[in-house]
Amino acid sequence: MEQLFNFPTEELQQENTTYITLAMELHATTLTNDKDRIQFENLVNQARKELKDSDLEEKDQLLEQLDIVDRDRDELVQFLGSLVVYVTVDDIYFYHLAIPVNDRVQISELPYVLPLASNYQYTRDYHLLVLNQESIRLFEGHGNHIEELPIDEIEDAPVDLETALGTEKDGGSLNFGSYSRGAGSRGAGQGGTSQFFHGHGETSAEKDIDRENYFRIVDKFVYDHYSNEEQLPLIVYTVEENQAVFRDISTNEYLADTGINGSAANMNKNEIQERAVETIDEIVAYQRNQLLDRLNETTPENRIENIPDDLTAASLEGRIETLYLEKDFEIPGTITAEGRYDREDDRNDFVQQVVQNVLRTDGAVYILDENETPEGISIAAILRY
């Protein structure tokens, strides 16, 4: 099994592949863990029954894959948010999401990706770096919930200034050092080595140098062990002066433009979480307003609204740049192998097919609540041409 952190992804865009999708909400508390395990087992059993009743040639291999999923259910349900699992003959992928989802079992050549589109359209999953001049804490956030990451379990983790700099701290004997920048450096056209010097001047100057050297080490550590692996936005929580210094030296391409200004040195997890949630809500509201403004400002000749035949042609031709979809909205029918909209086909996967067509041609998909969409519009597309 492999956990995925990004969307869209080629793993879920394979053609001529049968996908089993399992989706459910999770609670991750002592009282609800058993219920989540039982509910997940029920979904797996439902998928088994549908497979056994099907005429799929690969159903025996898929049933074996479901046995693996069932064995690993404890790992899968240990989360607060939601779970979506994708099973194919060759692979098993799963996501932990920050949004609620409805229980679902689907067996189709289309993976059910609408929960992923909804989760990844705004900044809901992130890393939160609580930073001061003497130490750091690192959290992973999903929606309204954060969990502290055990960075002290990683060898040479720069949990504090003393650990990171050792004898180099406060005018130590080492005068020269270097910091290597990788190919993913923010604001750098190519990799290279930045040099820094440690002087023997006044205490305040030495502390400034210590801070910069410490922040460089922290930046590299977070990128190497977390950002580069999971590719989540990095939100920095620190006082305004440290924000400026960290942003000036950071080479992390995932560093978010928005940070949290203030000191969290004496705050507990719940207090930090409260500030983080406030910031995420502000970011999401801004992103949502930007999306809706763009839809409203697009001229009629450059968009399609609620017309399945036009949406079919535009999605197959790669002309859809952005697709807006009301949550839980469905259109009966499907897109045929000949590229036509067939209202009478009982697969009723038209919306899913349009979404996959848009994603395969590097378009974007956004899921909106009913009260967010313009009146009378349940599905709309902004066209590239």
N, C-alpha and C positions, 0 to 999 in steps of 0.2 A: 504494500500500500504506500501511496505517496501523497503527502499533503501539498496542495497547491495554494499559492498566495496571490496569484495575479489573474487578471481577467481583462480581455479575452486571452485565450491560450490555445496553442495548436493541438494540445491533447484533447480538447473538446470540439475540434473542427474536422475530425477524420470522417471521410466519406466511406460509404459501404461498410459501416461498422454499427453493430447493435449496441446501444447503451441502455443499461439499467440505471435509472435515477431513483435514489431514495432521499427524501427530504423530511426533516422534522425539527421542531423547536426543542432546545435543551435548557436545563435549569441549573445543573451543577451544584445542588445543595444536598446535604445528608438525607433530607426527607424525600427528595425527588429523584435521586440517582437511580434507585430501583425502578421507579416508574418509567424513567427514560430508557433504561435497559429493556424493560418489558415491551415498551412501545416500539423500540427499534427492532426487537426480535419479531414483533408482529408485522412490521413492514417487510422484513426479510422473508418471513413466511408467506406474505401476500405475493411478493415477487416470485418466490418458488412456485406457488400455485399457478400464477399466470404463465410462467415459463413451461411448466409441465403440460398445461393445456394448449400451448402454442405449437405451431409446426416449424419453429426455427431449427435449422440444421445444427446450430451451435448451442442448443439449449443445455446439453450435458456439460459442456465446458463452462457455461455461465453458471450452472448450478454449483459446480465445484468452486467457482470464484465466490459465490454467495456464502459457501461454507467458511471460506477464509474471512470474509467480512463479519460473519456471525461470531467467529472465534475472537475477533479483535474488537468487539463492540464496547468493552469497557474503556479502551483507549479512545474510541470515537466519541462517546457520550460525555466524557469528562470536560465539559465546557459550558459556559453561560452564554447563550445566544442561539445559534442554529447550526445544524449539520446538513450538508448535502454530499451524498456519496455517488460516484459514477463508476459503474462496473462494466468492463468490456471483457472479451475473451482473453486479452493479453495483459490488461492492466486494471488497477483499482486506484481511483483518485478520490480525495475528499477535501472539502472546505469546511472551515469553521467561520461562520458569518456573524456579523454584529446586529443583524436585523431579524425580526420574527419571520417565520415561513409557515405555510400550511403543510400538513402532512401530505406526502405524495409518493406514489409508486408509479413509475412510467417505464415501459419497455418499448424502445423505438430506435430508429436510426438517428433521431435527433435527441441529444441530451437536453434535459430541461434546464435552461440557463437563465431564465428570467430572475430567479433570486440572486444570481451572481451579478447581473446587470444592475439590479436595484442596490445591492450592497456596495459595489465598486464605483458607482456613479458620483458619489461624494466622498469626502474624507471621513471615513468612519473607522478605518483600521489604521493604526499609527504606532510609532514608537515615541515615547515621551522621555526626554533626557532632563533630569533635574540636576542642575549644574551650579556649583559655586567654586570659589577659588581653591578650596581645600578638598573637595570630594564630589562624587557623583552618585546618582541612583538612576536606574533605567527601568522603564515600565513599557509594557505592551498594552495598547488600548484597543478595545472593540466596542464601539458605540458608547454606552454609558458606564462601561466597566473597564478598570485597569488592573493589571496584575504585575507585581514587581518581578523582574527577571533576576535570576541568581548569578549575577556577573562575577561574584567573588569565587565561584566554582571554576572559572576559567583561569588558567595559569597566566600570571603577569597582568591580570586585569587592573587597570588604573583606578581602583576604587577610591583612592585618596592621593593627595599630592606627594606624600612621603613615599608611598609605595611606587608611584610612577617615576619620580625623579631621584630618589635616594640621595646620594652624595652630591648630586648636581644642584640640589635645592639650596636656595639662599646663598649664592656666591660660592658654590663648591669649587673643587679644583678643576673640573672639566670645563673648558672654555669653548669648545666647538662641538656641534652636533649636526645631524642631518635628518630630514624627514622625507621619505619617499612618497611620491604621489602616483597613484595608479591610473589606469586608463579611464576610470570613471570619475575623475576629479571634476568638481564643479568649477566652472569658469576657466578651466584650463584646456587649451587646445590639444595638448598631448601630455604624456607622462613626463616626469622629471624629478629632480631632487631639489628641495628647498633647503637652504642652509640657515641655521640660526646660531647666534653667538651668546655665550653666557659671560657677562662681564663681572667686574668686581667693584662696581660703583656703590652708590648710596643704597640703603636698604629698600627704599620705595622703588627704585629702578630695578633692583634685583628681584623684588616681588612681582613686578610687572613682567619681567622676563620669565620668571617661574610660571606665572599664570599662562603666558603664551605657550611655553613649552608643554605645560600640562594639558592645555586645551588641544594642542596638536596631537598629543598621544591619545587623548580621549576621542578626538574626532576619528583618528585612524582605527582605534579599537572598535568603536560603534559601527563604522563602515565595514570593517573586515568581518566582524562576527555577527552582525545583525542586518544592517541596511542592504548590503550587497547580496545577502542570502534571501531576505524576504521582500526587499524592494518596497518597504512601507515608508510613507512620509515621516520625517523626523521633526518633532516639535520640541523646541528647547524652552525650558522653564528656568529663568534666571533673572537677575537684576539687569536693568537696561544697559549698564556699562559692560557687563559680561556678554550680553547679547551681541553688542557691537564687536567686541574682540573676537568672540567665537565665530561670528559670521565672516569676519575679515580673514580668518585663517582656515576656515573649513573648506575641505575639498569634497564633501559628501554631496553628491548630486541629488539626494533625496531630502535634503534639508528644506523644510517647509518655509515659505515666505512669512507665514504668521507664527509668532512665538508668544509665550506668556511671560510678561514682565513682572518681576517681583521675587521675593526671597521665599523659598520653600524649605529652608534649612531646618526649621523646627516643626514642620508640618507632618502629620501622620498621613497614611495612605488615603483615608477617606477625604481629608481636606484637599490633598493634591488632586484626587479624582474629581472633586467638585469643580475646581478651577479648570481642569482639563475638559470636562464636559461642557462648561460654559463656552470655552474657546471653540470646541468642535461644533457646537450648535451655531455659533456665529459664522464659522467657516461654511457650514452646510447651507445656512440661510442665504449667505452671499452667493454661493455657487448656484443654488436653486433659482434665485432671482435673475442671475445672469442668463441661465438657460431659458427661462420663460420670456425674458426681454427679447432674446434673440428670435424665439419662435414668433412672438407678436410683431416684431419689426420686419420679419421676412415677407417680401411681397408675394401675392397669390401665385404669380407665374413661376415662382421658385420653390413652391411647396405643394404637397399633396395632402389632402385631408379626407379620411374615411372612405376612400375609393379602392376596393380590393384589386380590381384589374390594373389600375395605374400603379399601385404599390407593388404588385407582382412584377410588372415589366421593369420598373425602376430599380427594384432590389436585385433582379437577375442581371441587369445591365451595369450594376455598380454605380448607379447615379445618386444613391442616397448617402448623403454625408452624415445626417443626424436623424434618428428615428425617435419620436416621442410616443409613449404608450401609456395609457391609463392602466393603473394597477388592476390585475385580475380581468382585464378586458379580453374577450375572445371573439373571433369571427368564425362562423361555421365554414367548413370546407378545407381545401388544401390547394397546394400548387402541384400541378401534374408534371410528369416527366417531360412533357412537351412545352412546359413553361407557361401554362394557362391556369387561371383561377377556376377551380371547380367547387361550386358551392355545395354540391350534393355529396361529395366524398365524406364518408363517415369517420375518417381519421381526425378531422377537425383540428388540424395542427397548423392552420394557415399563419397565425401570428408567430408561432415558433419558427416556421420556415422563413418568414420575412426577416425575423431577428437574425437567424443564422446567415442569411444572404448578406445582410448589412455588415455583420461582423467579419465575414470572410473577405469582404471588399474594403476592409479598414474603415468602416463607418462606426459611429457611436450610437449606443442605445441608452435611452433614459426612461425610467419608470416613474410615473407621477401619480400622486394620490388624486382621487376624483375631484376634490375641491381645488386642485392646483391647475388642472387642464382648462384651457379656454372653453367657454360654454359651447356645447355641441360638438366638440372635437375629442374623440377617444383614441385616435391614432393619427399621427401626422408625420410627414417626412420633409426635411429641408434638403433640396437637391444640390448636387455639385454643378450640374449644367442641365 
